[in-house]
Amino acid sequence: MTSIRDVAKIAGVSPATVSRVMNGTANVNEEKRQRVEAAIEKTGFCPNELARALYKKSSKIIGVIVPDIENPFFSELAKAVEDEAFQNGYRMLLCSSGNNAEKEMQNIQMLVQMKADGVIIMTNSVDTGKVLKTCPVPVVLVDRTLQNVNEKAVVKSDHYKGGYLAAEHLVQCSSHDKGKDVKAACQAGCIGCTLCTKQCEFDAIHMENNVAVIDYEKCTNCGKCAAKCPAKVIQ
C-alpha cells in the first residue's frame, strides 16, 4: 500500500509538503504542487481518513441516530440529510437505535471518537439527554425535545396543527366526493323537475343542464329535497 512517504519520495518533496497540498493548509510552490499531484495520481494514493480526522479534528461526517430505520418517516429524513450533506462536502453515518437508550449513548460516543462534525438525533431518553448536554459535538434534536438540553437546536413539527389540517382536508374531500356521487346519480335519473331546489332553504341545490347538483358545504342534510324527489335519486 502506498504511503505518504512514497508520494513524497516520487515528488522529491517532504511528507509535510504532501500533507499541505492534500489538506490545503498552507501555500505551496506551484511547481511542487504539480509534482505532488502527479505523484498522487501515479500511485493512486488515498490518505488514511481516520488519521486525517484525528489530525484535523474533523471527519466531514454527520451522524444521524434514528429509533427505527424501517419507519418510512425516518428513512425519508435520513435520505434528505444525506442529500444535503453530500452537496456540502459531508458524508452521513446512519445509526438505528431501536429506541434503546444504551445503544443511543454508544452511538454518540462512537461519533465523538470519530470526530464527527455533528449529530442529528431523535430520542425520548432522559439518560441520552444527559449525555447530549455535555456532548462536544454540535447536536440537533428532531421532532422531540428533552429537558435540560434546551441549548441544543431543535427541529420539530406542530402535530396539533398538522392533525387539524389533515382532518380539514378529509372533510373537504368527503364533501367533494358526495357532490360527485349525487351529480352522477342525478344524471342517471334526474327528470329536471326542480322540486328539490324549491324545497332547499339554504341554496344548497342548483341545476346544471337540467341535472340537480348538491353543494354539501351548504347542505344541512334535512332530507326535504330527498322527500320531494320523484325520481328518488337524492338520498
C-alpha angles and dihedrals in degrees: 000000000000116000132200088255090058090053091047091051093051092046093045094235137106123274087245090060091051089051092050091050093050096044098037089225097139143011114276128191108265093233091052091046091055091049091051093047091049090050092049091051092046095050098034088229116187119190122236100260094200093052090045091052092050091050096045094033088228129092096181086236127133113202118214118193116190131175096231125012091196092062107101091220093059095041091053090047091051091050091052091049092048092050093050093043092051092050089055097047098263134117128219128230111198121206125185111206100183087221087291110144093201091053091048092054092048090051091051091049091050092051092049091051090049089055092241113188094223146350128225112194142174112202143142095193118123089201091054088049090058090054092048091052091067097031110131091207121082109261132200120193115210126209092338136072130208131204119251094017097084091130089070120091114256129199112189143155130241095240093180091055091043092053091048093051092046092052091046091052092049091051090051092048090049091051092049092048092051091051091052093048093051092047091050091049092048092049088057096050114003112127094195094242094142091214090127093056091052091053095052114094094188103054089245094138127061135165124249115185090338091309123116116237122189122214101212092193087069098030117106094190091238091152096224094119093049091050092055097041106111092193091052092222094130114078 
